[in-house]
Amino acid sequence: MKEDTRARLIAVGAKLVHEKGFNHTGVQEILQASGVPKGSFYFYFQSKEEFGMAVVDFFSQFIAAKMDAHLNDGYLPHVERLKSFFDAMMEYFRHEGCSLGCPVGNLAQELADLSDTFREKLKQALNTMEAKLVACLEAAIEANELAAGIDPYEAASFILNSWEGALTRMKTEKSLEPLVVFDKMIFGRLLQARVH
């Protein structure tokens, strides 16, 4: 029961944090939205910062699961798996009216300069995402799907950095155009299919 309540607080709190940011999400608001009795928050978490760490883990696991669902699709070539993930994300942001952005990226912008503890936790989350991109690109290179000379580590880093930047522009401009340009440059240029 305690674990269920804690998990509910994290899931509901994560949604609020994604919409409003960490510092603009209050403890009472989280309790009210999750239907947990007032004053119970500190029974489950020693501090709001500890709750925040759990929220970052929640986001990291959620994104990893989404990536795995596409990147482990054995029916598609590896580059197409990667494209299907980003296409699905683009459709999600279209549905959300070009708002919200990446929850990990948002928190990195909000908290990385304010707390080393948060910065390290967010760095781990981004590294997890990057590692999944590296693995997919390595498999694509091994399967001769990509032109020779692409370094999977540099390419994965560039893709992740470009995606996070494109999401920031998307939110600022309330337009999918930055994501369209991302798609064109990554899949039309950087990860162009190998010429046989």
MARGU-346138 format. One record per residue (C-alpha): x, y, z; residue number from 1. Coordinates in steps of 0.2 Angstrom, whole numbers. Layout:
<doba u="X" v="Y" w="Z" rose="NUM"/>
...
END
This chain:
<doba u="0" v="0" w="0" rose="1"/>
<doba u="14" v="12" w="5" rose="2"/>
<doba u="23" v="8" w="-12" rose="3"/>
<doba u="7" v="11" w="-22" rose="4"/>
<doba u="4" v="28" w="-14" rose="5"/>
<doba u="22" v="33" w="-16" rose="6"/>
<doba u="21" v="28" w="-35" rose="7"/>
<doba u="5" v="38" w="-37" rose="8"/>
<doba u="13" v="53" w="-29" rose="9"/>
<doba u="28" v="51" w="-41" rose="10"/>
<doba u="17" v="48" w="-57" rose="11"/>
<doba u="5" v="63" w="-53" rose="12"/>
<doba u="19" v="74" w="-47" rose="13"/>
<doba u="29" v="70" w="-63" rose="14"/>
<doba u="14" v="76" w="-74" rose="15"/>
<doba u="13" v="92" w="-64" rose="16"/>
<doba u="32" v="95" w="-65" rose="17"/>
<doba u="31" v="92" w="-84" rose="18"/>
<doba u="18" v="105" w="-86" rose="19"/>
<doba u="24" v="118" w="-74" rose="20"/>
<doba u="42" v="115" w="-69" rose="21"/>
<doba u="49" v="108" w="-53" rose="22"/>
<doba u="50" v="125" w="-43" rose="23"/>
<doba u="32" v="130" w="-48" rose="24"/>
<doba u="24" v="113" w="-43" rose="25"/>
<doba u="20" v="114" w="-24" rose="26"/>
<doba u="19" v="99" w="-12" rose="27"/>
<doba u="1" v="103" w="-8" rose="28"/>
<doba u="-4" v="103" w="-26" rose="29"/>
<doba u="4" v="86" w="-28" rose="30"/>
<doba u="-5" v="79" w="-13" rose="31"/>
<doba u="-22" v="86" w="-19" rose="32"/>
<doba u="-20" v="80" w="-37" rose="33"/>
<doba u="-15" v="62" w="-31" rose="34"/>
<doba u="-29" v="61" w="-18" rose="35"/>
<doba u="-16" v="58" w="-4" rose="36"/>
<doba u="-20" v="65" w="13" rose="37"/>
<doba u="-14" v="82" w="17" rose="38"/>
<doba u="3" v="82" w="26" rose="39"/>
<doba u="7" v="64" w="21" rose="40"/>
<doba u="21" v="69" w="8" rose="41"/>
<doba u="35" v="69" w="21" rose="42"/>
<doba u="30" v="51" w="26" rose="43"/>
<doba u="35" v="45" w="8" rose="44"/>
<doba u="49" v="58" w="5" rose="45"/>
<doba u="62" v="66" w="16" rose="46"/>
<doba u="62" v="82" w="6" rose="47"/>
<doba u="55" v="89" w="-10" rose="48"/>
<doba u="72" v="86" w="-17" rose="49"/>
<doba u="71" v="68" w="-14" rose="50"/>
<doba u="54" v="68" w="-23" rose="51"/>
<doba u="62" v="77" w="-37" rose="52"/>
<doba u="76" v="64" w="-39" rose="53"/>
<doba u="62" v="50" w="-40" rose="54"/>
<doba u="53" v="61" w="-53" rose="55"/>
<doba u="69" v="61" w="-64" rose="56"/>
<doba u="70" v="42" w="-62" rose="57"/>
<doba u="52" v="41" w="-67" rose="58"/>
<doba u="55" v="51" w="-83" rose="59"/>
<doba u="71" v="42" w="-87" rose="60"/>
<doba u="62" v="25" w="-86" rose="61"/>
<doba u="47" v="31" w="-96" rose="62"/>
<doba u="58" v="38" w="-110" rose="63"/>
<doba u="69" v="22" w="-110" rose="64"/>
<doba u="54" v="11" w="-112" rose="65"/>
<doba u="47" v="22" w="-126" rose="66"/>
<doba u="64" v="21" w="-135" rose="67"/>
<doba u="65" v="2" w="-132" rose="68"/>
<doba u="48" v="0" w="-139" rose="69"/>
<doba u="55" v="7" w="-156" rose="70"/>
<doba u="73" v="3" w="-156" rose="71"/>
<doba u="70" v="-15" w="-152" rose="72"/>
<doba u="58" v="-18" w="-166" rose="73"/>
<doba u="65" v="-32" w="-175" rose="74"/>
<doba u="55" v="-30" w="-191" rose="75"/>
<doba u="63" v="-13" w="-196" rose="76"/>
<doba u="81" v="-9" w="-201" rose="77"/>
<doba u="90" v="0" w="-187" rose="78"/>
<doba u="89" v="18" w="-194" rose="79"/>
<doba u="71" v="16" w="-197" rose="80"/>
<doba u="68" v="11" w="-179" rose="81"/>
<doba u="77" v="27" w="-174" rose="82"/>
<doba u="66" v="37" w="-186" rose="83"/>
<doba u="50" v="28" w="-180" rose="84"/>
<doba u="54" v="34" w="-162" rose="85"/>
<doba u="57" v="52" w="-167" rose="86"/>
<doba u="41" v="51" w="-178" rose="87"/>
<doba u="31" v="45" w="-164" rose="88"/>
<doba u="38" v="59" w="-153" rose="89"/>
<doba u="34" v="72" w="-166" rose="90"/>
<doba u="16" v="66" w="-167" rose="91"/>
<doba u="15" v="67" w="-148" rose="92"/>
<doba u="21" v="85" w="-148" rose="93"/>
<doba u="9" v="89" w="-162" rose="94"/>
<doba u="-5" v="82" w="-152" rose="95"/>
<doba u="1" v="92" w="-137" rose="96"/>
<doba u="1" v="108" w="-147" rose="97"/>
<doba u="20" v="110" w="-147" rose="98"/>
<doba u="21" v="112" w="-128" rose="99"/>
<doba u="29" v="102" w="-114" rose="100"/>
<doba u="45" v="97" w="-122" rose="101"/>
<doba u="57" v="84" w="-115" rose="102"/>
<doba u="54" v="82" w="-96" rose="103"/>
<doba u="73" v="78" w="-93" rose="104"/>
<doba u="78" v="93" w="-104" rose="105"/>
<doba u="66" v="105" w="-96" rose="106"/>
<doba u="73" v="100" w="-79" rose="107"/>
<doba u="91" v="101" w="-84" rose="108"/>
<doba u="87" v="119" w="-90" rose="109"/>
<doba u="78" v="123" w="-74" rose="110"/>
<doba u="89" v="115" w="-61" rose="111"/>
<doba u="107" v="110" w="-67" rose="112"/>
<doba u="114" v="127" w="-62" rose="113"/>
<doba u="105" v="127" w="-45" rose="114"/>
<doba u="109" v="109" w="-38" rose="115"/>
<doba u="124" v="97" w="-41" rose="116"/>
<doba u="113" v="83" w="-35" rose="117"/>
<doba u="100" v="86" w="-48" rose="118"/>
<doba u="113" v="90" w="-61" rose="119"/>
<doba u="121" v="73" w="-59" rose="120"/>
<doba u="104" v="64" w="-59" rose="121"/>
<doba u="99" v="73" w="-75" rose="122"/>
<doba u="116" v="69" w="-83" rose="123"/>
<doba u="113" v="51" w="-79" rose="124"/>
<doba u="96" v="52" w="-88" rose="125"/>
<doba u="103" v="60" w="-103" rose="126"/>
<doba u="117" v="47" w="-104" rose="127"/>
<doba u="105" v="33" w="-103" rose="128"/>
<doba u="96" v="41" w="-118" rose="129"/>
<doba u="112" v="43" w="-127" rose="130"/>
<doba u="118" v="25" w="-124" rose="131"/>
<doba u="102" v="19" w="-132" rose="132"/>
<doba u="105" v="29" w="-148" rose="133"/>
<doba u="123" v="23" w="-148" rose="134"/>
<doba u="118" v="5" w="-147" rose="135"/>
<doba u="106" v="7" w="-161" rose="136"/>
<doba u="118" v="16" w="-172" rose="137"/>
<doba u="132" v="3" w="-169" rose="138"/>
<doba u="120" v="-10" w="-174" rose="139"/>
<doba u="115" v="0" w="-190" rose="140"/>
<doba u="134" v="1" w="-194" rose="141"/>
<doba u="137" v="-17" w="-192" rose="142"/>
<doba u="122" v="-21" w="-203" rose="143"/>
<doba u="129" v="-10" w="-217" rose="144"/>
<doba u="114" v="2" w="-216" rose="145"/>
<doba u="125" v="18" w="-214" rose="146"/>
<doba u="138" v="26" w="-225" rose="147"/>
<doba u="156" v="22" w="-218" rose="148"/>
<doba u="165" v="34" w="-207" rose="149"/>
<doba u="150" v="38" w="-195" rose="150"/>
<doba u="156" v="38" w="-176" rose="151"/>
<doba u="141" v="31" w="-167" rose="152"/>
<doba u="146" v="40" w="-151" rose="153"/>
<doba u="148" v="57" w="-159" rose="154"/>
<doba u="132" v="54" w="-170" rose="155"/>
<doba u="122" v="49" w="-154" rose="156"/>
<doba u="128" v="64" w="-145" rose="157"/>
<doba u="124" v="76" w="-159" rose="158"/>
<doba u="107" v="68" w="-162" rose="159"/>
<doba u="102" v="70" w="-143" rose="160"/>
<doba u="109" v="88" w="-142" rose="161"/>
<doba u="100" v="93" w="-158" rose="162"/>
<doba u="83" v="85" w="-152" rose="163"/>
<doba u="84" v="94" w="-136" rose="164"/>
<doba u="88" v="110" w="-145" rose="165"/>
<doba u="74" v="107" w="-157" rose="166"/>
<doba u="61" v="104" w="-143" rose="167"/>
<doba u="66" v="121" w="-135" rose="168"/>
<doba u="63" v="130" w="-151" rose="169"/>
<doba u="47" v="120" w="-154" rose="170"/>
<doba u="40" v="126" w="-137" rose="171"/>
<doba u="46" v="144" w="-140" rose="172"/>
<doba u="39" v="146" w="-158" rose="173"/>
<doba u="24" v="134" w="-155" rose="174"/>
<doba u="28" v="126" w="-171" rose="175"/>
<doba u="33" v="109" w="-177" rose="176"/>
<doba u="45" v="116" w="-189" rose="177"/>
<doba u="61" v="114" w="-178" rose="178"/>
<doba u="57" v="95" w="-177" rose="179"/>
<doba u="54" v="94" w="-196" rose="180"/>
<doba u="71" v="102" w="-199" rose="181"/>
<doba u="79" v="90" w="-186" rose="182"/>
<doba u="71" v="75" w="-195" rose="183"/>
<doba u="77" v="82" w="-212" rose="184"/>
<doba u="95" v="85" w="-206" rose="185"/>
<doba u="97" v="69" w="-196" rose="186"/>
<doba u="88" v="56" w="-207" rose="187"/>
<doba u="91" v="65" w="-224" rose="188"/>
<doba u="109" v="69" w="-221" rose="189"/>
<doba u="118" v="62" w="-206" rose="190"/>
<doba u="110" v="45" w="-206" rose="191"/>
<doba u="108" v="44" w="-225" rose="192"/>
<doba u="107" v="26" w="-231" rose="193"/>
<doba u="123" v="17" w="-237" rose="194"/>
<doba u="124" v="17" w="-256" rose="195"/>
<doba u="127" v="-1" w="-262" rose="196"/>
END
